[in-house]
Amino acid sequence: MKIMHVVGARPNFIKLSPVYAALSARLGVEQTVIHTGQHYDDLLSDLIFRQLDMPRPDHNLGVGSGSHAAQTAAALTRLESAMHDGRPDLVLVYGDVNSTLAAALAAAKLGIPVGHVEAGLRSRDRSMPEELNRLLVDRLADLLFTPSADADENLLAEGVAPQAIHLVGNVMIDSLVRLLPTAEAVWPGIERTLELAGRPFALVTLHRPANVDHPAVLRPLMAALCDMARDLTLIFPAHPRTRARLETLGPLPMPGPRIIAPLGYLEILALQKHAAYVITDSGGIQEETTFLGVPCLTVRPNTERPVTITLGTNQLVGQDPDALRMAVADILGGRGKDGGVPPLWDGRTGERIADILTAGMVPVERGHRAVARDEERHVRH
Ligand code: UD1
């Protein structure tokens, strides 16, 4: 069986790694990794591959940045050629970035079965580009690998055939479980570099356009972070988009959060593990903090990962700086939220996906879901 993995942005690489490793150990599986090039900076791309011990991608399509339409269209065109040349039996796509949508669409139109890793998540907020990507990718996918039971419920409610849905757990947590010991080993060096010297600190990451693209939103959020930085050091690795927007805001009150370059995967894991709390708008960090039991304040009005709230340590604070200040005061006052680890977030999700894909090595039937739905309709009438 020839499997083509398509990835494009930082979180995709972390999700790919466990699936790739599990399939590498199976006989009769040939794997190709296509990087669309959506993320191209060393700190967002090559460094993460190296830290994950992943071989370099077989092809990098060099799509780069652009508007959503331009980026998705460039990826779609180049992926169509790559799939045409590679003739895979199955294309695996990850998460919800523009490259994920382009890959699912290119494959589906070529009649190649598509598997979606991290299927079924829904924020029900269509102003987020990722929500549109998730909805469309799940309509196109033939195999839907879900991280939690809420994702199964979403897919079933949308009419996806039950036999196409596989609750396998959270593949991001596989990478965390594997690399947390390495992150712990490098922690003393990171602590020294950041001059933390054993003192408590908090971690901040913000990169969503809704938070960073509008000065009317970003300025009050930064003012709140500057207040918090008076009580506790705030480490803020800034995504290139965020750094560019921050530069337009002008100087911040001192001491303020410590704004640094994007960090590698090991560094961000270690910082999360040792932080007093985390403020973020990232999807993956909501999950990682839940697994690590670290309080997480999510600067969004909603989340596609509700299990991190119902079971985990995550809490939504919207974009309201006062809600953020109050939530931080609660955590520092010992009134933070406790949490547990969701079922199947156990480090074995990649193996479960490999089991399903290699069971009897039966090729996935393209159109399996549509056929199943037609049959159901037939039975109902
Ligand atoms: C993308 C994903 C987002 C994910 C994030 C992880 C989409 C719609 N968004 O957002 O879901 O959470 O990746 O980081 O796919 N840039 C660089 N260097 C790079 C890549 C980007 O400087 O290597 C800058 C460019 O100015 C670019 C901007 O960041 O225009 C945004 O990059 P883009 O890939 O469009 O989206 P992200 O914000 O990274």
Residues whose N, C-alpha, C, O or C-beta is under 5 A from the ligand:
A	BS01	UD1	A9 R10 P11 Q38 H39 Y40 D41 L44 S65 G66 D96 V97 N98 P129 E130 H207 P240 R241
